[in-house]
Amino acid sequence: MTSFMNDSLGQKFNPSNRYFSIGGCLNAMNYIGDVDPGPSFLSPGIKFTRYNFGVTGLYRIKPRLSARATVSWGRVAGSDAENSNYAAKNVNRKFRNLSFRNDIIEVKVDAVIDLFENRGKYTKRVDYTPYMFVGIAYFHHNPKGQTPGGDWVNLKNLSTEGQGMADGAKAYSLHQIALPIGLGFRYKLAKHLDLAFEVGWRFTTTDYIDDVGGNYYDKNKLLAEKGQTAVAMSDRSFEGYMDDEATALAAAALYGGTGLWTDDLGKPAINGYGRNGEQRGDKKGRKDLYIISGFHLTYIIPSKVICPKFR
């Protein structure tokens, strides 16, 4: 590798040394938001790690700089019930009891900047190099929740926080923009093959990847305009205790001291949850983000293909 680096430093970059590569990606996806806050954006909860697949194309522009485009599809998920407990710092999420999954299609373009440069042809590239990338991405998402009966439903259509209703929150879009930033390490497997591992954070402009970001909405209005499913999915705090109010009251008193109250529809609920205007999401208003990490296997397309001559 050292000889390659020394050779490249003594050369002037020739535009004819530019090249294309194409490949596939096998990744894992994680999410940080209201339903799985994580300790920081560097340390997401890994219990709900899900899959991601993609195809990518890269064009070498300069000795250290490449332009890249990637299309990927994957899933993120989260659950209050499975990611929290009755400890003081987690009890609020335990009672809230929200959950979701979201399939995300992403189209990303970015600039890839290598630490080690290559001024020669692709055959003279270094054996390995760390790199970073930054770009812009469009993604389509559609948060879904599982009803008590086991069916998956589109949460946006249900206006669980009154989104899009006359006196509710502003409706959110399923079409969003994100800022991808990340780091990677690429290794030369063979003359035309590279293998890379990278981690990339997608900083989004939405708080509704998980359909949670604001306050509870009036259940009577939800029932009238969206139906019983919307009511059930907007407030799930009492689901774990529906068959036993005494257990619910004891749990609330023991862990939260919240007691029970009767909600807008005359049904028992845990105090502090489900009442019109009460907090449902993160009061700090932080935007959701997702993380894609995994392996990229790419094939370098030779700049010139030599064809046999027939005489």
Phi, psi and omega in degrees: 000324182298317179297321177299316182294317180295320179298317184292327182292334181270003183253152169268134184295129179257123180306336179290348179275359175294153181205162176256150168220148179230157181185189180234160184232135173237112192230171168245149179239140174227164184221146173231123182191204185294327185267346175213076190295327182066156180291330177194171180291345176274346185227075178288158171294135185259356183297328181253032173299132180233176187274161175204137179231148180202168172235147186218152174224138185229140177237119179284119184258314184227174181305327179244353191245133175227151172256138185224146174231138183220138172241128182219160177223135179196186186225142169238159182203164177195157181207123175300316186297322184269343183249016180212173179212191183270011173296156187305320184282347183245351190297326181297318178289326178298316178290322182299315168065035178270157178204163181194168163218157185210122176270126187242126172255125185236137171240119188232139168236138181208167174257129180253124184243114181277146174288319180257132184267166174220113180268349182265199177288167182300334180292341181261008182296155181293160183292329178203158175200136167287157178208165173231163177215153176209144183191212178217148183222144167256139174219147174251132181225166180202088183296137180231152177231153180262123182289164175305335178276355176099000179273145175266130183232151177287119186285327181300321181297340184267352179050054188299334175247023181077015183299126178086354178272165191307313183245023181257193180289163178293138179294140178263157183264148174275355178251120188222164177245144178224158175253108178271131177223137180192179181230153179207174178219122184247139182233137179279109180278319183204182184307319184246005186239134173236143174239129181230151170237133181216158175234128181227134178262136176250106178272112188264173178252014181236152175252014188236029169300328180258003183065021180229125179192355185223232184241163174294150182247159182303119184291328178297319179291321176298316180298318183291321187260330186241342176099176186295325180298320179297319178297315183296322183278340181284323181227108182248015188293335184259000186302319183290350185234013188303326185270358185209090181295328180296319178296319179298315181296318180295317180296316180297318181291322184288316189258330183233343184064028187267334182067191180242159174215170178259125186282186185299337181260009178081017180254153180292144179211159177283129183301133182099357182228132173091350181280138181308124178092349179281157185295132176243321181252192180290119184291345179281348176070024181290142180283151177286154172219158175228159187233133176241123180223140180166199188253141176238123174250119185235148179246127180276125179277121180304140182291331177230129177256118181274119181259146178294146178261138178247132181248000000 
